[in-house]
Amino acid sequence: MKLKSKKSFKEKKRYILFKPLWRDNFKKEDVIKLIWNSALEFLGELGAAELSLWVISVDEEKRIGIVRCNTKSIDKVICILSLIRYENKGMLILGVSGTMKGLEKWSEDYVSKRNG
């Protein structure tokens, strides 16, 4: 009897769209540091490594960002983002999607609600 292996051992990914609520300087490097410090503080090094956490992009003009993680750790990453405090303000989670294209819907909806 031959053993079969899975076709792919790649982790499934999820993308989380967030918006910082503070008004002060919004620099990409600062947001990345805040996210990683929050992850390390909340879960420690081993826990943060298991998240497969990666900051994909931070748009300084639109003031939104995208974080990628694995499917098992969506709740932990949302918790990490909500624990971030800067100038007594936190982060707003705008949406979660399995594709980057799916996040476009969330960001367009948010921008249209703010402008309309």
C-alpha positions as CSV (number, residue, x, y, z in Angstrom):
1,M,0.0,0.0,0.0
2,K,1.4,3.3,-1.1
3,L,1.1,6.3,1.2
4,K,-0.2,9.5,-0.3
5,S,0.9,12.9,0.7
6,K,-0.9,16.1,0.4
7,K,-0.5,18.0,-2.8
8,S,0.5,21.2,-1.1
9,F,1.8,21.8,2.4
10,K,1.4,25.6,2.0
11,E,-0.5,27.4,4.7
12,K,-3.8,29.1,3.7
13,K,-3.5,32.8,4.1
14,R,-5.9,35.5,5.2
15,Y,-5.5,39.2,4.7
16,I,-6.7,41.8,7.3
17,L,-7.4,45.4,6.4
18,F,-7.0,47.8,9.3
19,K,-7.1,51.6,9.9
20,P,-5.2,53.3,12.7
21,L,-7.4,55.8,14.5
22,W,-4.7,58.2,15.7
23,R,-4.2,61.5,13.8
24,D,-0.5,62.1,14.4
25,N,2.2,61.1,12.0
26,F,1.3,57.9,10.1
27,K,4.6,56.3,9.1
28,K,4.9,52.8,7.7
29,E,7.9,51.9,9.9
30,D,6.1,53.1,13.1
31,V,3.0,51.0,12.3
32,I,5.1,47.9,11.6
33,K,7.0,48.4,14.9
34,L,3.7,48.8,16.8
35,I,2.3,45.6,15.3
36,W,5.3,43.5,16.0
37,N,5.8,44.9,19.5
38,S,2.2,44.1,20.3
39,A,2.5,40.6,18.9
40,L,5.7,39.9,20.9
41,E,4.2,41.4,24.1
42,F,0.9,39.4,23.8
43,L,2.2,36.0,22.5
44,G,5.9,36.0,23.0
45,E,8.4,35.0,20.3
46,L,7.2,31.5,19.7
47,G,3.6,32.5,19.5
48,A,4.3,35.4,17.2
49,A,6.3,33.1,14.9
50,E,3.3,30.7,14.7
51,L,1.1,33.4,13.3
52,S,2.9,33.7,10.0
53,L,2.3,37.4,10.5
54,W,3.5,39.8,7.7
55,V,2.7,43.4,7.1
56,I,1.9,43.5,3.4
57,S,1.4,47.3,2.9
58,V,0.7,50.5,4.7
59,D,-0.8,53.4,2.7
60,E,0.2,56.6,4.4
61,E,-2.2,58.7,2.3
62,K,-5.3,56.6,2.7
63,R,-4.2,55.7,6.3
64,I,-5.0,52.0,5.9
65,G,-2.8,48.9,6.0
66,I,-2.9,45.2,5.2
67,V,-1.6,42.3,7.3
68,R,-1.3,38.7,6.2
69,C,-1.5,35.7,8.6
70,N,-2.5,32.0,8.4
71,T,-6.1,30.9,8.8
72,K,-5.5,29.4,12.2
73,S,-4.5,32.7,13.7
74,I,-7.0,35.2,12.4
75,D,-8.5,35.8,15.9
76,K,-5.1,36.2,17.5
77,V,-4.0,38.8,14.9
78,I,-7.2,40.8,15.3
79,C,-6.7,40.7,19.0
80,I,-3.1,41.9,18.5
81,L,-4.3,44.8,16.3
82,S,-7.0,45.8,18.8
83,L,-4.4,45.8,21.7
84,I,-2.3,48.5,20.0
85,R,-2.6,51.8,21.6
86,Y,-1.0,55.0,20.4
87,E,-2.0,58.4,21.8
88,N,-4.9,56.6,23.5
89,K,-6.3,55.5,20.1
90,G,-6.5,52.0,18.7
91,M,-6.9,50.2,15.4
92,L,-10.2,49.7,13.4
93,I,-10.5,46.4,11.6
94,L,-12.2,47.0,8.3
95,G,-12.3,43.5,6.9
96,V,-10.8,40.0,6.5
97,S,-10.5,38.2,3.2
98,G,-8.8,35.3,1.6
99,T,-7.5,37.3,-1.3
100,M,-6.1,40.8,-1.8
101,K,-8.8,41.4,-4.4
102,G,-11.4,40.8,-1.8
103,L,-10.0,43.5,0.4
104,E,-10.5,46.0,-2.4
105,K,-14.2,45.7,-1.7
106,W,-13.7,46.5,2.0
107,S,-11.5,49.5,1.3
108,E,-13.8,50.9,-1.4
109,D,-16.8,50.6,0.9
110,Y,-15.0,52.3,3.7
111,V,-13.8,55.2,1.6
112,S,-17.3,55.7,-0.1
113,K,-19.0,55.7,3.3
114,R,-16.5,58.3,4.7
115,N,-16.9,60.6,1.6
116,G,-20.6,60.0,0.9
